[in-house]
């Protein structure tokens, strides 16, 4: 996968662009990113915001090592499995976006 493919996947899975990075937010604070993908020229990094506000790199890989899941799940090779409850957080973000569109608040 390349940078554009990862961005497209993330945005289709409920991530939103915050500060130039595909990001997930807390349900209680939808403007504050807590997980983000930092997509550089040759590598993609998965980062999590610590309670003190600093970003911690959880995993990273060259684009050549990241493969799309044929069933539409998490891309393989980027370390998404290292973040507990990431699937649930993605679902919360996706649901919030759908309901915002339904109520006209998007």
Secondary structure as UniProt FT lines:
FT   HELIX           3..12
FT   TURN            13..14
FT   STRAND          16..18
FT   TURN            19..20
FT   STRAND          21..26
FT   TURN            27..28
FT   STRAND          29..39
FT   STRAND          43..49
FT   TURN            51..52
FT   STRAND          55..62
FT   HELIX           63..65
FT   TURN            70..71
FT   HELIX           80..82
FT   TURN            84..85
FT   HELIX           86..103
//
